[in-house]
Amino acid sequence: MRIGVMLRHYDQHQGGVRVYTRRLLDAMFALEPAHEFVLLYRTPAPVGTYARHGVVETALEARSVLLWDQLAVPAAVRRHKIDVLFNPKYSIPLRAGCPSVWVCHGLDWYVMPWASRFVDRMSHRFLVPRYAHRAAAIVAVSEVTREHVMHYLAVPPERVATVYSGVDDVFRRPRDPVRLEAVRRKYALPERYVLYAGAVYPPKNFTRLVRGYARVGPPRGVPLVIAGGENRFLSERELLEPEALGISEWVRRPGWIDQEDLASVYALAEALLLPSLFESCGLPVLEAMAAGCPVVTADRYGTKELAEGAAVLVDPESVDAIAHGIARVLDDGALRARLIEAGHARSEPFRWSRTARETLAVLERAAR
């Protein structure tokens, strides 16, 4: 069959969806499936990225996102005789002209609507339910997400498939001490530190994370490294929390770090801190566990599903609980050793090759 892939988000903001899309495409093409692919971009810049795989790549012109989704993509479906349309992010044409499948990376805007911008709330209220109704299938990145899709969007269970994200093998490779020290010097990383990885927006609970860290990190001489840390929306003031607490000298902000280096940054860290109010899957949790980095994360939603028994779970609404969780990992060497061992075991099955095979199976069923 001929699979069309909607990729207008291909060069959008850094973060989990971008990593997901690129790793999934790499894994799909590595399987050498007997299908043809047509990759649909919004700008010409990425065209040619996957030329070595013999796929069709094209840029579609449109004055807005909505026109790109609803007019340009259906025209491309007809022009390229696409059998099934796939979007690794949510949204599909309402009249695609072929079966459509999209990936749900979480429904935090339904679980905690106050944490979304007004324009996004309008899209989630009026468009997402229609995308759900029109889709031949929806891929959910966790069981929690699958349950939310069925509950909030009234999608029958037979049309929602759980397919977990993978973890790049770079995070599993043995650590070369020379390489580790080179990464430490490159990003001016301290001898000991705890790590936050990702963008900052309301579900990430950044303010409570920093307040919890402030109680236990500086007294122990352990800085906080923020990898990524840019404001995606509604969190401008949260970024200033270290300054508001008077601990800015304890915080390092190296910015976004590429995958190869990030694996070493995880391995060097005392712990990953991700006590989010909501995560559907929490890719940094899986990456950290694969890299041998203990994890402190939330006792709910996707992080609990992925990490229970292999991480320190805390109440993300309690600064005291977050502080206590961080202190446990910093002070208890035996606990750290257990978490590292359990994290390796838990992350082992999460392979992009598996994600690709299971996603292709969903697309094949949808096309039939």
N, C-alpha and C positions, 0 to 999 in steps of 0.2 A: 504494500500500500504506500501511498504518498502522504507523509506527515508534514503538515505546516506548523511551524513554531513561531509564536508571537514573541518578539524580543524588543519591543519599544523601550523596555526598562534596562536593556543590556548595559548601557553606560551610565545608568542613574547612580544615586548615592551608594557609597560603600556600605557594606553590611551583609547580613545573612542571606537575603534573597539573591543578591548579586553572586555571592559565593555558591549558593545552591544552584543557580542557573548555569553557571560556567562549569562547575564540576559535574553536574548531571549531563550536560551536552557532551563533555569529554568522555564520560563513562558510556553513554549511549553509542557514540561513534566507535569506541574501543571494542564494543561487542560485535561490530561489523554485522548489524542486522540486515536482513534481506528486504529492507524498506528504503524508500527514497525520502530525503528530507528537503524541505524548502524553508529557509530561515528568513523571517520577515523583520527587518529593522526599521526604525523611524528615521535614522540618519545614515548617510553613506559611509561614515567612518569605519564601522566594524566589518563592512563587506570585504570578504576575502579571508576573514579570521580562520575559517574552517575549510579553506579551499583544498587542503591536502586530503580531506575526506570525501571529495567528490560530491558535495552537497550544492544545492542551488541557494544563493544568497542574494537578497535584493532589498533595497530601501524603498519604502512607500512614503510618498509625500502626503501630508495632511496639515491643515492649519491648527488643529487642536488634537488633544488626546482622544476626545470623544469621536471626532471625525475619522481619526486613524483606526480606532477600534471598529466603528460601526459602518464605515463606507470603504475605506482603503483596503482593509483586510478581506472583507467579503469579495471585493473585486479581484484581489489576488488569489483567493480560493478558486474562483471561476477560471481565472487566467491560467493557473498552474495545475488545475484539475486535482486539487487536494482532496484526499479521502477522509482525513480526520485532522482537526485543528487542535493544537495544544498550546496553552499559555502557562509557563512555569510560575507566573504570578496571577492574581485574580483578574478577571474581566475577560469577556468573550463577546463577539458580535451577537446581537440578539437574533439576527437572521444571517447565520454564517454560510448556509448552503451546504453544510456537511456536519456530521457529529462533532461536538466540541468538548474538550476536557480542560479544566483549570486546576491549579494547585492552591489550596487554602493553607496559608502559613500561620493561621490563627485568627480568631475573631475577638481580639481584645476590644475592638470598638463596640461590640455588643456587651461584653462582660463588664467593661468600665468605660462607658461612653463619654464621661467627663474628660477623659484623657485624649480625645481626638479634636482636631480642628473642625470648625463649623462646616467648611466645604466638604471635608471628609465624611462628616456625619450625614450630610445630605446624600453623598454617593452611596454610603453604606445602607442608608434607609431605603433609597429608591432604586438603585442600580444593582447592588449585590444580590438581593433576593431574586431579581430577574435573571442574573447570570446563573444563579443556582437552579432556577426553574428550567432554563434552557439547556443546561449542560447535560450531555449524555452520561458524564461521570465527573466526580470531583475527587481529587487526590488530597487526602488529609495527612499532614506531616507527623501526627501522633494520634493515639486513641482519644486523648482529651479533645483534640481538634475535631475528630470525627464525630464525637458526641455533641460538640457545639454546633457543627454543621447541621446535624439532624434536628437538634433542639431549636436553634435560632432561625434556621432557614427552611425548616420543614422539608428536608430532603429525605426520601426513603432510604433505609440502610443499604439496599442493594446498589445504590448509585454513589456510595461514598466508600472509597478504599483507603485504608491506612497504609502509607508507604513512608517509612522513616528516612530521614536524610542520612547521608554517609559521612564518613570522616576521611579526609585525605590521608594517604599513607605517609606523607611527610611527618605527621604527628606521631607515628608509631616507630619511626626509625631510631635505632640506637644513637645516643648522644655522644658526639665526638667532643671531648673536653676542649680541644683547641677551637672548635667551631663555637662552642658555648661562650668561651671567653671573648672571641671576636664579636659576637652579638652583644655581649655585655658592654664592650667598649664602644661599639657603634652607636648604641642608644643611651650610653652613660647610665647604665642600670646599676643600682646599689648592690651591695653584697647580699642583703636580704630585702625582700619586698613582697607585698601582696599586690594582686593584679586585678584591674577591671578591664574588660575587653569589649568594645562595641560603641555604637553611637549612644547619645543620651536623649531620651524622650520619656514622657511620664511613666509608662509601664515599667521602665528600668529601675525606678525607685532610687535614683541616684542620691537624693538628699539624705535619706535614711542610711544608705550605704556609707556615705562620707561621715555622718554623725556617729554611726557605730564604730567605724574605723578610728575616728578621732579619740575615742575613749581608750583604745587598746594598742593602736599602732605606734604613735609617738612615744608613749611611756616605755615601750619595749625597743625603741630605736629602729622600727621597721617602717620604711616609707611605703606609700601607695603609688603604684604606676598605673596610669590611665592610658591604655592603648586604644586609639580611635578618639572617643570622647568628644566628638563634635555634636552640636545641637541639631537634631533633626526637626523638632517642632516643640513649642510650648515649654522649653526647658532652659531658656537663656539664664534665668536666675539660679537654676540648680547648678550650672557650671561654676558659679561663683561661691558655692558653699564652702570650699576649703578656705578661701579668703575670709568669708564671714566668720568662720570658726577660729581664725588665726593660726591655721596649720599649713599655709601654702608652702612653707619651706620643706614640708614633708611629702609633697606631692610632685611627681614627675609626669610630664605629658609629652611622650615621644610622638604622638599622632598615630596615623594608621600604619600598620606594620604588615609587610607582605607575608604570605603563608610560610615560606621557607624560614624566615626569621622568627615568625610568631611561634612556631613550634619550639624554638630554643627559649623564647621569652617565657612560654608556659613552663618549660622544664626547669628554668632557673628560679621560678617564683615559689614562695612559700605556700601560696594558695590563690585560686581564682575566686573572686567575690562576685556573685551574681544573685543577690537576694531580691529578684524581680517581683513586682506585684503580679505580673502575668508574663509567661513564656509559653508558647505553644510547643516548642521543641527545645530551644536553647542550644544552638550549635556550639557556642563556646564551652558549654559543659562537657559535651562529647569530646571536643578537641583537647581540652585540658586533661580529661581522664586518660585519653589515648597517649598524651605526652608525659604522663606521670606527675601531674600537678593536682594536689588535693583541691577539693571544691567545697565552697560554702555557698549554698543556694536555698531557694525558697521551698517551703513544705507544701506546695500546691501546684496544680495545673501540670504543664509539661515537664517542669524541672523535677517535680516529685516522681512523675511517671518514669523519667529517664534515670534519675540519680538515687532513688531511695535505696538505702543499704550500701551505697558506694560514695556517699558525700555527707557532709554535715548539713542537715536540713534545719532551717530556722523560720520563725514567723516573720515575714517581710514587713509587717506593719509595726513591729516592735524593735526600736533601736537597741534596747537592752538585749534582746535575743540575738540580733545581728552581731553586737559587740561580743557577746558570750561565745558565739560560734567561731568568730575570728580568733578569739583568745585560745579556744580549745586547740585549734590547728597549730597556732604558733607555739603553744606551751607543751603539747603532748606529742613527743616523738613517736611513741608506739601507735597513737591514733593516726598520725601522718603516714606511717608505714602501711597500716591496714587500708587506709583510703587509697593509697597509690596502687596497691595490689588489687583491691576491689574495682578501682577505676579502669585499670587495664582490662580486666575480665569483662566488665560491663560494656566497654566501648568496642570490644573486638568484633561483634557481629555487624556493626554499623559500617558497611562498605558501600562506596558509590556504585560499584558494579551491581550489587544487590538492588540498590535504589533504581538503577537504570533498567534492570530486567523486570522488576515489578511494575515500574511506570510504563514500560513498553507493553506489558501484558494488559494493563488498563486501557491503553490506546487501542490495542488490537480488539479487545472486547467491545469497546465503544464503536469502532469502525464496523464491526459485524452487526 
